[in-house]
Amino acid sequence: MDQANNSPLKWMQYVLLYGLSVVIIFPFVWLLLSSFKDNIEIMSGNHIIPKNWTFDNYVTIMTEIPMLGFLKNSLFITVLATVGGIFASAMSAFVFAKLVFKGRNVLFTMVLIVMMIPGVVTMIPLFIIIKSIGLMDSLWALILPSWTGSAFGVFFLRQHMMSIPHDLYESAKMEGCNPFRIFIAMYLPLIKPALATLAVLNFIAHWNDLIGPLIYLNSPEKMTVTVGISYFRGQYVTDYPVVLAGVFISLIPTFIVFLFSQKYITRGMLISGLK
């Protein structure tokens, strides 16, 4: 009787999930198909599937601008900024979660306050600092600021470390391990799902950054993929198929990162839900 009553509800859930999946996936399918159209066909908007398939858009995006160089710059910046930022955030989270010192709660409250400050507020002070230390027109201008960690990363990882029994820390300390060794050998492996989730978020944020390269970089050969795609957006005319081809190429690294870290993200969300 219960199964019969639950059956329509389950079907409604399946229909809703499949419907939401179509809504989410459709823009990406449209993006891929439109990147194989010409300007006339894409502006007409009569057909989703191209009538005349063309690879000229991908040839243009690779030949008229140094797209491979832009991809290399973006990958260099994103990987170093993500790894350094996560490591700094994890160390700070470990300090706030497990070490006891005077003023700890006050400092953590300040970290929470920083989360409420918009990024545009710190944009000018950060620009002055970068310029004063001579990092203008350098890829490191987009990397080093991330190595201080992020307020959200500290808060997010601290919550996961707080869920680990404190007896584990005390036992390791009694065995003669110093806090840094405990952090590296014990706590980092235990919060892999949380680290993977934060890594994907940071990777996407750095990869899609457009304002940073426009502010700190001047040389065309040092630009990132987001700036490279914007080269095809003119004041009066925009080559939309080429732009869409560039956007699709720029989505590939984030898709690969998400694909390989999906199981850790799912596990991290499950652990967060159990908490």
C-alpha positions as CSV (number, residue, x, y, z in Angstrom):
1,M,0.0,0.0,0.0
2,D,2.8,2.4,0.9
3,Q,4.7,1.5,-2.3
4,A,1.6,2.3,-4.3
5,N,1.2,5.6,-2.6
6,N,4.9,6.5,-2.9
7,S,5.1,5.5,-6.6
8,P,3.5,8.7,-8.1
9,L,5.6,10.8,-5.7
10,K,8.8,9.1,-6.9
11,W,7.8,9.6,-10.5
12,M,7.2,13.3,-9.9
13,Q,10.6,13.6,-8.3
14,Y,12.2,11.9,-11.3
15,V,10.4,14.1,-13.7
16,L,11.4,17.2,-11.7
17,L,15.1,16.1,-11.6
18,Y,15.2,15.3,-15.3
19,G,13.6,18.6,-16.1
20,L,16.1,20.5,-14.0
21,S,18.9,18.6,-15.6
22,V,17.7,19.6,-19.1
23,V,17.4,23.2,-18.0
24,I,21.0,23.2,-16.6
25,I,22.5,21.3,-19.5
26,F,20.7,23.0,-22.4
27,P,22.8,26.2,-22.3
28,F,26.0,24.2,-22.6
29,V,24.6,22.2,-25.5
30,W,23.5,25.4,-27.2
31,L,26.9,26.9,-26.7
32,L,28.7,23.9,-28.3
33,L,26.3,23.7,-31.3
34,S,26.4,27.5,-31.8
35,S,30.2,27.5,-31.9
36,F,29.9,25.5,-35.2
37,K,27.7,28.1,-36.9
38,D,28.5,31.2,-38.9
39,N,27.4,34.7,-38.0
40,I,24.4,34.7,-40.3
41,E,23.0,31.4,-39.0
42,I,23.6,32.3,-35.3
43,M,22.0,35.7,-35.7
44,S,18.9,34.3,-37.4
45,G,18.3,31.9,-34.5
46,N,16.0,29.6,-36.5
47,H,17.8,26.4,-35.8
48,I,19.5,25.0,-32.7
49,I,21.5,22.4,-34.7
50,P,23.7,24.0,-37.4
51,K,22.7,23.4,-41.0
52,N,26.2,24.1,-42.3
53,W,28.8,22.9,-39.8
54,T,32.1,24.9,-39.8
55,F,35.3,24.6,-37.8
56,D,36.4,28.1,-39.0
57,N,35.6,29.6,-35.6
58,Y,38.0,27.3,-33.8
59,V,40.7,28.0,-36.4
60,T,40.1,31.7,-36.0
61,I,40.3,31.6,-32.2
62,M,43.6,29.7,-32.4
63,T,45.3,31.7,-35.2
64,E,44.3,35.3,-34.8
65,I,45.2,35.5,-31.1
66,P,47.8,33.4,-29.2
67,M,45.1,31.3,-27.5
68,L,47.4,28.5,-26.5
69,G,49.6,31.1,-24.7
70,F,46.6,32.6,-23.0
71,L,45.6,29.1,-21.8
72,K,49.1,28.5,-20.5
73,N,49.1,31.7,-18.6
74,S,45.6,31.1,-17.1
75,L,46.6,27.5,-16.1
76,F,49.8,28.8,-14.5
77,I,48.0,31.5,-12.5
78,T,45.1,29.3,-11.5
79,V,47.0,26.3,-10.3
80,L,49.6,28.2,-8.2
81,A,47.0,30.6,-6.8
82,T,44.6,27.7,-6.0
83,V,47.2,25.5,-4.3
84,G,48.8,28.3,-2.4
85,G,45.5,29.8,-1.3
86,I,44.1,26.5,-0.1
87,F,47.3,25.6,1.8
88,A,47.3,29.0,3.6
89,S,43.6,28.8,4.4
90,A,44.0,25.3,5.7
91,M,46.9,26.3,8.0
92,S,44.9,29.2,9.4
93,A,41.9,27.0,9.8
94,F,44.0,24.5,11.8
95,V,45.3,27.2,14.0
96,F,41.8,28.5,14.8
97,A,40.4,25.0,15.3
98,K,43.0,23.2,17.4
99,L,45.6,25.7,18.9
100,V,44.7,27.6,22.0
101,F,46.2,31.1,22.4
102,K,45.1,34.5,23.7
103,G,42.9,36.5,21.4
104,R,42.0,33.5,19.2
105,N,38.2,34.3,19.2
106,V,38.9,37.9,18.5
107,L,41.0,37.1,15.5
108,F,38.5,34.6,14.1
109,T,35.7,37.2,14.5
110,M,37.9,39.6,12.4
111,V,38.1,36.8,9.8
112,L,34.3,36.6,9.7
113,I,34.1,40.3,9.3
114,V,36.4,40.2,6.3
115,M,34.0,37.9,4.6
116,M,31.4,40.7,4.6
117,I,33.8,43.2,2.9
118,P,33.2,43.4,-0.9
119,G,36.3,42.8,-3.1
120,V,36.0,46.2,-4.7
121,V,36.8,47.8,-1.4
122,T,40.3,46.2,-1.3
123,M,40.9,46.6,-5.0
124,I,42.7,50.0,-4.8
125,P,44.8,49.2,-1.7
126,L,45.9,45.9,-3.3
127,F,46.8,47.7,-6.5
128,I,49.0,50.2,-4.6
129,I,50.7,47.3,-2.8
130,I,51.3,45.4,-6.0
131,K,52.7,48.5,-7.8
132,S,54.9,49.4,-4.8
133,I,56.7,46.0,-4.8
134,G,57.2,46.1,-8.6
135,L,54.9,43.3,-9.7
136,M,53.0,45.2,-12.3
137,D,52.7,43.4,-15.6
138,S,53.7,40.1,-13.9
139,L,51.8,36.9,-13.5
140,W,52.8,36.8,-9.9
141,A,50.6,39.9,-9.3
142,L,47.6,37.6,-9.7
143,I,49.2,34.7,-7.7
144,L,50.8,36.1,-4.6
145,P,47.7,37.8,-3.1
146,S,45.9,34.5,-3.1
147,W,48.7,32.9,-1.0
148,T,47.4,34.8,2.1
149,G,44.3,32.6,2.0
150,S,40.7,33.6,2.0
151,A,38.3,34.4,4.8
152,F,35.7,32.0,3.4
153,G,38.3,29.2,3.0
154,V,39.4,29.6,6.7
155,F,35.9,29.5,7.9
156,F,34.9,26.6,5.7
157,L,37.9,24.4,6.6
158,R,37.8,25.3,10.3
159,Q,34.2,23.9,10.5
160,H,35.5,20.6,9.1
161,M,38.5,20.5,11.4
162,M,36.3,21.2,14.4
163,S,34.4,18.0,13.7
164,I,37.6,15.9,14.1
165,P,37.9,14.7,17.7
166,H,40.4,16.8,19.6
167,D,41.7,13.6,21.3
168,L,43.4,12.8,18.0
169,Y,45.4,16.0,18.2
170,E,46.3,15.4,21.9
171,S,47.4,11.9,21.2
172,A,49.7,12.9,18.4
173,K,51.1,15.7,20.5
174,M,51.9,13.2,23.3
175,E,53.7,11.1,20.8
176,G,56.1,14.0,20.2
177,C,54.6,15.4,16.9
178,N,54.8,19.2,16.5
179,P,51.6,21.0,15.3
180,F,52.9,21.5,11.7
181,R,53.5,17.7,11.4
182,I,50.1,17.0,12.8
183,F,48.6,19.4,10.3
184,I,50.4,17.9,7.3
185,A,50.3,14.2,8.2
186,M,46.9,13.9,9.9
187,Y,44.5,16.7,9.4
188,L,45.0,17.4,5.7
189,P,44.2,13.8,4.7
190,L,41.1,13.8,6.9
191,I,39.6,16.9,5.2
192,K,40.3,15.9,1.6
193,P,36.6,16.3,0.6
194,A,36.5,19.8,2.0
195,L,39.8,20.7,0.3
196,A,38.5,19.4,-3.0
197,T,35.3,21.4,-2.8
198,L,37.3,24.6,-1.9
199,A,39.8,23.8,-4.7
200,V,37.1,23.6,-7.4
201,L,35.5,26.9,-6.2
202,N,38.9,28.7,-6.2
203,F,39.9,27.2,-9.5
204,I,36.8,28.5,-11.2
205,A,37.1,31.9,-9.5
206,H,40.8,32.3,-10.7
207,W,40.2,30.8,-14.1
208,N,37.2,33.1,-14.9
209,D,38.9,36.3,-13.4
210,L,38.7,39.1,-16.0
211,I,39.2,42.3,-13.9
212,G,42.6,41.1,-12.4
213,P,44.4,40.6,-15.7
214,L,43.0,43.9,-17.0
215,I,44.3,45.8,-14.0
216,Y,47.8,44.2,-13.4
217,L,48.8,43.0,-16.9
218,N,49.8,45.1,-19.8
219,S,51.7,42.9,-22.2
220,P,49.5,40.9,-24.7
221,E,51.6,37.8,-24.3
222,K,50.9,37.7,-20.6
223,M,47.1,37.9,-20.8
224,T,44.8,35.2,-19.8
225,V,42.1,33.3,-21.7
226,T,39.3,35.5,-20.4
227,V,41.0,38.6,-21.8
228,G,41.8,36.8,-25.1
229,I,38.1,36.0,-25.7
230,S,37.2,39.6,-25.1
231,Y,39.4,40.6,-28.1
232,F,36.7,39.4,-30.4
233,R,34.1,41.7,-28.8
234,G,34.2,45.0,-30.7
235,Q,32.5,48.3,-30.0
236,Y,30.0,48.0,-32.9
237,V,30.5,44.4,-34.2
238,T,31.0,41.2,-32.3
239,D,32.0,37.9,-33.9
240,Y,29.7,35.8,-31.7
241,P,30.5,32.3,-33.1
242,V,34.2,32.9,-32.5
243,V,33.5,34.2,-29.0
244,L,31.4,31.1,-28.3
245,A,34.1,28.8,-29.6
246,G,36.6,30.5,-27.2
247,V,34.2,30.2,-24.3
248,F,33.7,26.5,-25.0
249,I,37.5,26.0,-25.0
250,S,37.8,27.9,-21.8
251,L,35.2,25.6,-20.1
252,I,37.2,22.5,-20.8
253,P,39.8,22.8,-17.9
254,T,37.0,23.6,-15.3
255,F,35.0,20.6,-16.6
256,I,38.1,18.3,-16.2
257,V,38.8,19.6,-12.7
258,F,35.2,19.0,-11.6
259,L,35.1,15.6,-13.3
260,F,38.1,14.3,-11.3
261,S,37.1,15.9,-8.0
262,Q,33.4,15.1,-8.2
263,K,33.6,12.1,-5.7
264,Y,35.4,14.2,-3.1
265,I,32.9,17.1,-3.5
266,T,30.0,14.7,-3.1
267,R,31.6,13.2,0.0
268,G,32.2,16.7,1.4
269,M,28.6,17.7,0.9
270,L,27.5,14.4,2.5
271,I,29.7,15.0,5.5
272,S,28.5,18.6,5.8
273,G,24.9,17.4,5.7
274,L,25.5,14.9,8.4
275,K,26.9,17.7,10.6
